[in-house]
Amino acid sequence: MARGKVQMRRIENPVHRQVTFCKRRMGLLKKAKELSVLCDADIGVVVFSPHGKIYELATNGNMEGLIERYKCNLPEAQVESTEQNIPMVIQQDVLFLRREVDLLQNSLRYMYGEKDINHMNLGELQSLESNLEVWVNNIRSTKVSHSSL
């Protein structure tokens, strides 16, 4: 059976979008591993999910080692600007993660009835809805992967 051509545009259905992300992410990582084995290449792949989760693959060792190994090949100006930006990037990541943790903790409190949902503003309701959709999608993806075993 032939496969149809997929149009390259955003998938509107969040469930289908999440399933497609998971399948294509796994396909990308599989292809990277195959390329590494077939061509004896050092490969590093970093994928950021729409929800901020990081997936990475380093074929020889770990990502930090791979970056350090090839960092000497960068022009000096690029190395210096990268090193200067590290503290700012880390600070931004920490701030983002703190907000995310606070949001998730509040969402859990609302879900478990520790807080009254009627006191949530629109942004909190949308965030809770989004988190619930992500959790449902992850559960469905896990169920699908376990049922195919």
C-alpha positions in Angstrom: 0.0 0.0 0.0 1.5 3.4 -1.0 1.6 6.3 1.3 0.1 9.6 0.4 2.2 12.8 0.4 1.8 14.7 3.6 1.3 18.5 3.4 3.8 20.4 5.4 1.6 22.6 7.5 0.7 22.7 11.2 -1.5 19.9 12.4 -4.5 21.6 14.0 -5.8 18.7 16.1 -3.6 18.7 19.3 -3.9 14.9 19.8 -2.8 14.2 16.2 -0.1 16.8 16.5 1.3 15.2 19.7 1.2 11.7 18.2 2.9 12.9 15.0 5.6 14.7 17.1 6.3 11.5 19.1 6.5 9.3 16.0 8.6 11.7 13.9 10.9 12.4 16.8 11.6 8.7 17.2 12.1 8.4 13.5 14.6 11.3 13.5 16.6 9.8 16.3 16.5 6.3 14.7 17.8 7.8 11.4 20.6 9.7 13.3 21.7 6.4 14.9 21.7 4.6 11.6 23.7 7.4 10.0 26.2 7.2 12.8 26.6 3.4 12.5 26.7 3.3 8.7 29.1 6.3 8.2 31.0 6.3 11.5 29.9 9.9 12.1 29.6 11.7 15.4 26.0 12.9 15.6 24.3 15.2 18.1 20.6 15.9 17.9 18.6 18.1 20.2 14.8 18.3 19.9 12.6 20.6 22.0 9.0 19.6 22.3 6.2 22.3 22.0 5.9 21.9 25.8 9.5 22.5 26.6 10.8 19.0 27.1 14.2 18.3 25.7 15.1 15.1 23.8 18.7 14.6 22.9 20.9 12.0 21.2 24.7 11.9 21.2 26.0 8.9 19.3 29.5 8.8 20.9 29.4 9.6 24.6 27.2 12.4 25.8 26.1 15.7 24.3 28.5 17.8 26.5 31.5 15.7 25.4 30.4 16.0 21.8 30.1 19.7 21.9 33.4 20.1 23.7 35.1 17.9 21.2 34.0 20.1 18.2 34.0 23.4 20.1 37.6 24.0 19.1 36.5 24.1 15.4 34.4 27.2 16.0 35.8 30.6 15.2 37.1 32.5 18.4 34.3 35.1 18.2 31.6 32.5 18.1 33.1 30.6 21.1 33.4 33.8 23.2 29.8 34.9 22.4 28.6 31.5 23.3 30.4 31.5 26.6 29.1 35.0 27.5 25.5 33.9 26.7 25.6 30.8 28.9 24.7 32.6 32.2 21.9 34.5 30.6 20.5 31.4 29.0 20.7 29.5 32.3 18.9 32.3 34.1 16.2 32.3 31.5 15.8 28.6 31.8 15.6 28.7 35.5 13.0 31.4 35.4 11.0 29.5 32.8 11.2 26.3 34.8 10.2 28.0 38.1 7.1 29.5 36.4 6.3 26.1 34.9 6.7 24.3 38.3 4.4 26.9 39.9 1.8 26.6 37.2 1.9 22.8 37.4 1.6 22.8 41.2 -1.4 25.1 41.0 -2.9 22.9 38.3 -2.5 19.8 40.5 -4.1 21.6 43.4 -7.1 22.5 41.3 -7.3 19.0 39.9 -7.2 17.4 43.3 -9.8 19.9 44.6 -7.4 21.7 47.0 -8.3 24.9 45.3 -11.7 26.0 44.0 -11.7 26.0 40.2 -14.1 28.9 40.1 -11.3 31.2 41.3 -9.1 30.5 38.3 -8.6 33.3 35.7 -8.9 32.6 32.0 -5.1 32.1 31.6 -5.0 29.5 34.4 -8.0 27.7 32.9 -6.4 27.5 29.5 -3.1 26.4 31.0 -4.9 23.6 33.0 -6.7 22.6 29.8 -3.5 22.5 27.9 -1.7 20.4 30.5 -4.6 18.0 30.7 -4.5 17.6 26.9 -0.8 16.9 27.0 -1.2 14.3 29.8 -4.0 12.6 27.9 -1.9 12.6 24.7 1.0 11.1 26.6 -1.2 8.4 28.1 -2.7 7.5 24.7 0.7 7.4 23.1 2.0 5.1 25.8 -1.1 2.9 25.5 -0.6 2.7 21.7 3.1 1.8 22.0 2.3 -0.9 24.7 -0.5 -2.4 22.6 1.8 -2.8 19.6 4.3 -4.9 21.6 
